[in-house]
Amino acid sequence: MNVYTNDKAVGLFLRPDFKVSLDNFETVTIATGYVGESFLKEIKPKLLKLAKRGGCRLLIGMVFHEGVSQKQKTLLTALHAELQGINAKSGVYISRKQYHGKVYHFDSE
């Protein structure tokens, strides 16, 4: 079993394996409290490819509670429209209830 984290001293660093997983699976569901603008821009092409292969859902849990910048809102809205245009089962979703977990579920048929 591997432990993935954003702290290199604690476990395996998440970002490289996360990006590889985006290339190797058919669907992904990401549930997180926040998503950084620069990281979202970096992985956006991979998310769009996932939507074509099977599906890509992104749930963000802290928007109603702490907000996002106008730039982030524009980026998330555009990403949602692009994902929905590719696959109706894909998109960006905002939780009304406070959610600050971090779950990344990758799947293949």
Buried (B, 14 or more C-beta within 10 A) or exposed (E): EEEBEEEEEEEEBBEEEBEEBBEEBBBBBBBBBEBEBEEBEEBBEBBBEBBEBBBBBBBBBBBBEEEBEEEBEEBBEEBBEBBBEBBEEBBBBBBEEEBEEBEBEBEEE
